[in-house]
Amino acid sequence: MSLNVMIVDDSNSMRAVIKKIVSISGFKMDQCVEAENGKEALAVLAGNWVDVILSDINMPVMNGFDLLVSLKKDNLFKDIPVIMITAESSEERMRDAFNLGVKGFIKKPFQPEEIKKILYEVVGMSDKGEYEEDRGDDKDFDF
């Protein structure tokens, strides 16, 4: 199963690096949309469905924390899992992010295996790219 991913970072080159690393990690990505900041991410979400968001914290216009707050206020977007990719190492900032609903953290610099592992954990998939609840026996279904 392939998922739609959004990458939010004010650095065009960092967005390209994240996209490339997600791709080479083996994570099955269908569509990838990008935004330069939280405000742009909300606008992009208005026209695109995403299954998971990878976002930086420190961005101009609207930072990652403000994006989290806005997502949680919107009934359509509130359940989209957000993973922060950041150079931030402050325990307090990480705690603040978890309190706002972030589902995972990836610290820069990062490895493809780390991104894949966190993505699969956050979206509820096994390391083989299958949903955990889909690994059961389907003999009860006749279709």
C-alpha positions in Angstrom: 0.0 0.0 0.0 1.3 3.4 -1.0 0.6 6.5 1.1 0.5 10.2 0.3 3.1 12.3 2.1 3.4 16.0 2.7 6.8 17.6 3.5 6.8 21.0 5.1 10.2 22.8 5.4 11.3 26.3 4.5 14.4 25.0 2.8 13.8 23.7 -0.8 17.0 21.7 -0.6 15.9 20.0 2.7 12.5 19.1 1.2 14.3 17.5 -1.7 16.6 15.6 0.6 13.7 14.4 2.8 11.8 13.3 -0.3 14.8 11.4 -1.7 15.5 9.7 1.6 11.9 8.7 2.1 12.0 7.3 -1.4 15.2 5.3 -1.0 14.2 4.1 2.5 11.7 1.7 0.9 8.7 3.5 2.3 5.9 3.1 -0.3 5.0 6.7 -1.2 2.3 7.4 -3.8 2.1 11.2 -4.0 4.4 13.7 -2.3 3.3 17.3 -1.9 5.4 20.1 -0.4 5.0 23.3 1.4 7.4 26.0 2.6 5.7 26.7 5.9 2.6 25.9 7.9 0.4 28.4 6.2 1.2 27.1 2.8 0.8 23.5 4.1 -2.8 24.3 5.1 -3.5 25.7 1.6 -2.0 22.7 -0.1 -4.1 20.4 2.2 -7.2 22.1 0.9 -6.7 20.5 -2.5 -4.8 17.3 -1.6 -5.3 14.3 0.7 -2.3 13.2 2.6 -1.8 10.3 5.0 1.1 11.7 6.9 2.9 15.0 7.3 6.7 15.4 7.8 7.3 18.9 9.1 10.1 21.1 10.3 9.5 23.1 13.5 11.3 26.4 12.8 9.9 28.1 9.7 8.9 31.7 8.9 5.3 32.7 8.4 3.8 29.7 10.3 6.0 27.3 12.3 5.5 23.6 12.9 3.9 24.2 16.3 1.3 26.6 14.9 0.7 24.2 12.0 -0.1 21.4 14.6 -2.5 23.8 16.4 -4.3 24.6 13.2 -4.5 21.0 12.1 -6.1 19.9 15.5 -8.8 22.6 15.1 -9.9 21.3 11.7 -12.2 18.2 11.7 -10.9 17.1 8.3 -7.2 17.4 9.2 -7.0 16.7 12.9 -6.3 13.0 12.6 -3.5 13.3 10.0 -0.3 12.1 11.8 2.5 14.6 12.0 6.1 13.7 12.4 8.6 16.5 13.2 12.0 16.4 11.4 14.2 18.9 13.1 17.6 19.8 14.5 15.8 20.7 17.8 17.1 18.6 20.7 15.4 20.4 23.6 13.4 18.0 25.7 11.0 20.8 26.6 10.3 21.6 22.9 9.8 17.9 22.2 7.4 17.6 25.1 5.5 20.7 23.8 5.2 19.1 20.4 3.9 15.8 21.8 1.4 17.8 23.9 0.2 19.4 20.6 -0.3 16.0 19.1 2.9 15.3 17.1 3.2 11.5 16.6 6.9 11.2 16.2 10.3 12.9 16.0 13.2 12.5 13.6 16.3 14.4 14.5 18.6 15.8 11.8 20.8 14.3 10.6 18.9 11.1 9.9 19.2 7.8 8.1 16.7 6.3 5.6 16.0 3.3 7.9 15.1 5.7 10.8 12.6 7.6 8.6 11.0 4.4 7.3 10.7 2.9 10.8 9.1 6.0 12.3 6.8 6.5 9.3 5.6 2.8 9.5 5.1 3.1 13.3 3.1 6.4 13.0 0.8 5.1 10.2 0.3 1.7 11.9 2.1 -0.5 9.3 4.4 -3.4 9.8 8.0 -3.2 8.6 6.8 -5.0 5.4 4.5 -2.1 4.6 1.3 -3.9 5.6 -1.3 -2.5 8.0 -1.1 -4.5 11.3 -4.9 -5.3 11.2 -4.6 -6.5 7.6 -2.3 -9.4 8.5 -5.1 -11.7 9.7 -7.0 -14.5 8.0 -9.5 -13.3 5.4 -11.3 -16.7 5.2 -14.5 -15.2 6.7 -15.0 -13.0 3.7 -16.5 -14.4 0.5 -15.4 -11.6 -1.8 
